[in-house]
Every structure is written in structure tokens, then in C-alpha cells.
Amino acid sequence: MAGAPIARARLLVEIDTAARVLAPLWPIGTFIAINPLWDLRNLGFHRAIAHQKRFLALAGYPSIALLADAYQRGRICNEDLDSALAEEKRGGDSEIAQREEAPVHTIALRDRSTERVLNREIARWCAKVLAARERSQGDLGLYALWQRNVITDRGMRALVGRAGCRNLALLPADPVASILLCLGHLGFDDDSPASTEVRVDVLTQQLAALPGWGGLAKWRARWATSHDPRSAPTLIDLLAIRLAILNELSARGSASVSTNEAIQSSSDPGDVAQAASLTKLLPPALAAAMRERSPREIHALWLRAYENHLRDELLEELNRPTVHRVVAAPTAQLLCCIDSRSEGLRRHFERLGPYATLGVAGFFGLPMRFHALGAAPIDLSPALVRPTLELSERVDIAGESAFERTTAGRAFERGLHHASDQVRESALSSFLSAEAGGLLVAPLLILRTIAPRLVTRIKRAIHSRLVPPLPTRVELTDQETAGDIATQVLSLETVLRASGLTENFAPLVVLCGHGSTSQNNPYAAALDCGACGGNRGGTSARTAATLHNREEIRIQLAERGIGIPRTTWFVAAEHDTALDRVTLFDGHLVPSSHRERTDRVIADLSWAGAALARERYASLPGANYANRMQRDPSPNSVAREVERRSSDWAELQPEWGLARNAFLLIAPRSLSVGHDLARRAFLHSYDPDRDPEGTALETILTAPMVVAHWINAQYYFSTVDPTIYSAGDKTVHNIVAGTAVVEGAIGDLKLGLPRQSLFLGDSAVHEPVRLLVVIEAPLDRIDGVIERNPLLRELFDGEWLHLAAHADRNAPWSRRRPGGGWILWSPTERCNRDEEVRYG
């Protein structure tokens, strides 16, 4: 065996490789949508799915029921399948034809019930540490705490017996040393290169047994910033405990080592049967072509056809002329997040006046840690970006007189919340409070159930009395330096150039973030702004507006070629996507010269929000839109109903979030203005004429596009395999220490999105398709950006997303082939697309 330092270093590399099977799990309060196969992206889409199928039995592709239903209602037609077959021959889906996967080397338990008990016990110990129930024992890690208590733990005694517990207590206190020792006992201490692959398989299998707890450990290792990571388990802790128990069970004859057992193979009988059931739907010629292919190839071809149908509909729609045009001299410009829910707000707002809208990442280029007045700091930046600015909310001069009252009110509210949390977390106090306060609380609970809007308004009124509005402003936390200003200028310049807003500024520029209001919703952060780290986007908008209005920053921007007129004022707003209401921030800072215009724009945004609410409400479950409009056609009827849904603590689906997202448009607004994209498109502004070197395009493709891909991939995998990558049913969720959820009393943490964000009953509302990126720019410019960025080559060549582009409005569309090269696009012939199923 190699020396201890070499063996340790080798093991750590192997653990890191094995952890590629895991998706990092962000704490639920800052939920981040992520491609759960992100660390396998170098394998490409299809091979990554095959890898996860080996260790997690991942489905990976849309279900047979979904595809068959799509075919029978014309959402997939024969011509789409012909097109997919033709693209396969020309290099599309180039890696579908896979070699048979090598066997998976495993440690197998003889009794499946023993494995369930093992998983439950490890999950129980993880939950103990996370909930800090053993704080009296100091800051011990999971492995140390487990080993200290293993002899007296009833669950462990039931699993391995008293003698086994004594053996576990005698293992090395260092978890790395313990892992090496147990691997040696199990026969995995060979130093040969071949044995490395075997050990990685074994370690991967162990981490895949609890992908939720493993995902939280992976988040701790790679992504934790402002959150205290010490309470989360580590990958080494999890492996040390699991291998220690398996080693003991092996010594007792309850486990065996297998070096030639595949968990799943590419020739799974279930795959063959599913492929055959799809093939039976087809006419003879197509069926014959499909029978020549493997089950994996067939499934991938159906997915490609499903996506091609949608791609063709979008490009045909964008080619259609519309009566709407981009306003040349707008009186106001609205910069929204690229979030697909903003597409509807922009579309309705543009119809109300000489307005122009643009799309940028919702943190407005300012990765920051923000200290709100009287609150803990939060990070407002995409997951891939570390905060570079630190800003605070300060009391404005106009609010100094109300400062003490507001501060006292906030402290009182925090005390109430803290006391409530203590009651909920203590079993004894929960029973006592139920007995002592039941008669007082019961009427309030009943009222909250039958009249949620009324209760919300009462709470809002009480809050406004306790905590009166306090005029504040955003400032740097510490004394500002020249370097701070330079960083701010660079951040703002990057966003302005990426969006193409470098001249022709309107008198009023509204920066509009977004957030969502819902009650009793552990997954509320999933409805907020992903670019803001799963937080509401209003703070980022406030900060960006404040900085844009600063004289010293405008001077430096002008020196860089971006001259903002003195007559232009930036204001901040926030779009509540559950209510479709737009709220203005810092109105007290708006100069008198712009107040009338600001009031008009906010009024028009309110009207646009109401129109969007009516449009969106029709798709919500249980809406009975037609009946409601017949009973009460007034504009306020929908507003009241969406407010009720937002206020109802029993409402499982206050809004659909980003369900059905499918496209990212990187183009001038002239490409999409006047087109109804059904809230399915991320819209990022881009002016190719002002970006000859492709610098702005590179910024968009390597940052906002990656965020859009993560969101799209999270929705995709949560839909195609809700068992593994969905968070399951909200109605049976239990929250573990405010960090994550489990289904039932104890078990593995749930990954991904809850079913209520994806499904209506058993029917998928979200269409699981890979993101289609549509760019208006010269093709050689796009090629240059992709060529100099390995990440982009992995994403496009690995077919994690699709790419279509044209140089300008007069040029034909082309689609990029994996590996490079472009093919002229033409719509699929003879495919009947009913208007009612447009965009699915």
C-alpha cells in the first residue's frame, strides 16, 4: 500500500471524482435551480444520462406516456421524427450511439431491508447535526459525533449489534484514515490504475445511496459563502460512516463485495419495452427505421423530434411580420430581468405608450452582499459569481425622525418570529402552546383558511403601524475608495454594453427586479430571482438605480464612451410574479422634474400587470377562468383571485413559476417585439451592431445563458425523473432545520422542484425540452466566442442545449451542429400545427 500522505491525497481525488454523481443542494431559503448533471457536462447530454442511469437509475428522457400523448395530439408528428432522423445522419445527437456501459463495482447488501435501515440511520444522524440538537457536545463534525455516541445509539445497535457498535467506536477518529482502513478490509487497497476505477465506482455508489444529503455536503464543499456551513455534513463524513457500517456488516456476513455487477445497463429490458411501445405508434417506414436503433437512440430521437417541433414553431413565429415596432425615441425604458415571466409584462407594457423594454440578468451586473436595515446580510448574485461589492441600507435624512420607532417595531417582530420558531422546534412547548392557546388561536386559523385575503390585509395593516415606512438609501458598507467606484463603474458598464443601452437614453429608465409572494411555501425562493441567489430582485434594482444616478459614476461612464444625459433619471421597481403588481422603490428620491412621468409609468405598469394577471390566471389549476369571467368580467375579479391564491396558506400552486421555459433570445427587441411568446422565453437584449468584437456576446453566453440553462435543466430533470430530481409532493414535506425538506418523518433530503411546480395531477405542465438559444449576430462572431470558451464548447457540442442564429432580420436562420458548422434551417414540411397547440 502506498504511503499514508499519497494514499490520502489519492483518496481525496477519488472522492471528488465520485461526487460528480451528486447535484449540489442549496439551502431551501436560497434555492438555486441548477443542472443536476453539471459536473458530468464534459460527457455530453446522452453519456451523462447513461452515467446517472448506472448509479441512480435515472430515467433521463421524457416518459413514454408524455411522448405518446404528444404524438397522438400532433405535438410530435411524423415529419418531426423524419427531421430528427435526418439530423442524426448529419451529426445531430452525435453521441447517442453509445458503447455498452462497463459493469459497476458495488458493495452489495444481502437484504434490501438492511439497506433501507442503513440509509435511514445515516439520514437520522445527518438531521441531528443539521438541527444542532447536540450543540452541548461542541462543534464536532458528523463522523466525530456519530462515533462518540455509536455505542449507546439504539438504531446502530439494531443494525450491527452491541459488539458491532464497539468495533465502530474503535475505528480511527480521523474519517479519512477510517475510510482507507475500511476500503482495505473490503478489498479495495490495490494501488494499480485499474483499482482506482473500481474504488471510484464503489465511492460513487455509496454517495448515490443518499443523493440529497450528499448534495448538501457537496454544496458545503464548493458553494457555501455567507451561510454557516459547519452544521452541514461533509462528503468525507458521509463516506466514513457508511463504509464503516458496511465493513462491519461484511464481517458479519450481511454484505458482500461484487466487482462484476451492473446496477443498470444500456440494454435494460424496461428500455427495450418502452422503445417498442413508441415504435408501434408509427407508420411502417418510420417504424422500420426505428427498429434499427438501440432503445437509447430511439428515446433520444423522440426527444429531438419533440424539441424540433417547438423550434420550428418559434422560428416561424419570429419570421412573421407584426404591426408593432420598437419605439425610436421612448419616453421611458424598462429594464427587466431575463426571467421568462417578464416577457408578458414587457409585451403588455409596450402597447401602452412610447415605451421600450430591455432584458438583462436580474442582479443588474452587481454581485453583492447586502445588509438590509436591521437584518442579516444576504448575497445577491448568481451561483457562479462571488459577491464583489458590500452595500448597506441607510436611513435617509427624511426618515431620521421615524428611525427609532421603526427599529423598535422590527425588533418586536423579530422577537415574535423567534418565539414562534422556538415553540415549533420544541416538542414540549408545542404541546403546551396547543393546550394553552388553542381556544385563542383556533379562530385565527379558521379565518386564515376561509378569508386569506382579509388576514393578509390585517397583517399588513398591523405591520405598517408597528413598522412605519422608513425612507432609506443604498450606500457602501465601508468608506468608499477609488477602487470601489472603479468596480461599480465596470459592473454597470458591462451590463449596459451587454444590453446595448449605451446611447439614446430615455428621460426615465426603470430597473425592474422581480420576486414572488406566497404563504406557507418552503420553496418560495424557487419563485424569486435566480440571478439574485434565490432572493427578491428589488434590492438589486435599487442599488443599480442609485449607482446610475451618482454623478461621479456617470462621469467615469462618459469617459468610457457611455454618456448618460443629465435629464435621465433611474428608478427602481419590483414585479411580484404571483400578484403581477409592480411596486416603485425610493420614490422620495425622484426629483420633482420626473415625478409626473414616474407616476404615469408606474400606472401603466400596473395596468400591464393586471392584463398579464388575466392572461396568466387562465392557466392556473382550479381557476375556472371562463366561469369566473362570466360571473364577474370586471378587471378586479382576477386581481382579487390572484391575491387570494398568494395569501392562502393552503395554496400549493400560487403561480407556475418558470414552468414551460424553452427559449433564450439574445437579440435586439426588434426581433421579438409584437410576438406573443407565451411567457416561455428568456429575453436578453443584445445589439450586434455595437459589439463587433463579440465582447458583450461573450459576457451573455458565459453568464446569463448559463443561468438560463441551469433553470431549464432543473425543470427538465425534475419533470422527466420526479422520483430522483423532483422534491416530491409538498403536502408531505417536513422541513429539516430550515435547510431542506424530507418526505415523511426522516429520510434523504429532496432534490429539485416540487411536483406542484411541474405537474397538474399526473400530467406534466412543464414540457421537458433542452433550452433553445436564439441569437441575432454574425455566425463567425458566434463561432469565435464558442471556440475561445471551453465551457461553451462543452454545452453546445455536448448537446446540453441547441443553438439557432441569423446575422440580421434579412438573413435566413441557421442551426449549429454539434462539433461546429451551420446548417440552413427550413420549417418541417407537411406537419399540421394547430394554432391551439402552438408552443405546446
Secondary structure, DSSP 8 states (H G I E B T S, - for coil): ---HHHHHHHHHHHHHHHGGG------GGG-----TTGGGGGG-HHHHHHHHHHHH----S--HHHHHHHHHTTSS-HHHHHHHHHHHHTTTTTT-S--------EEEES-HHHHHHHHHHHHHHHHHHHTTTTGGG-S--HHHHHHHHGGG-HHHHHHHHHHHHHHHHTS-SSHHHHHHHHHHHTT----SHHHHHHHHHHHHHHHHTSHHHHHHHHHHHHT-SSS-GGGS--HHHHHHHHHHHHHHHHHTTSEEEESS--SS-TT-HHHHHHHHHHHTTS-HHHHHHHHTS-HHHHHHHHHHHHHHHHHHHHHHHHHS--S----SS-SEEEEEES-TTHHHHHHHHHTTSSEEEEEE-TTTT--EEEE-TTS--EEES-TTS---EEEEEEE-GGGGGGHHHHHHHHHHHHHHHHHHHHHHH-HHHHHHHHHHHHHHHHHHHHHHHH-HHHHHHHHHHHHHHHS----EEEEESS---HHHHHHHHHHHHHHHHHHT-SS---SEEEEEEEE---SS-TTGGGGSBGGGTSB-SHHHHHHHHHHHT-HHHHHHHHHTT----TT-EEEEEEEETTTTEEEEE-GGGS-HHHHHHHHHHHHHHHHHHHHHHHHHHTTSTT--HHHHHHH--SHHHHHHHHHHHHH-TT-S-S--TTTT--EEEEE-GGGTTT---TT-EEEEE--GGG-TTSHHHHHHHHTHHHHHHHHHHHHHHHHH-HHHHEEE-GGGEEEETTTEEEESSSS----SEEGGGTEETTEESS-----EEEEES-HHHHHHHHHT-HHHHHHHHTTSSEEEEESSTTS--EEE-TTS-EEE----TT----GGGTT-
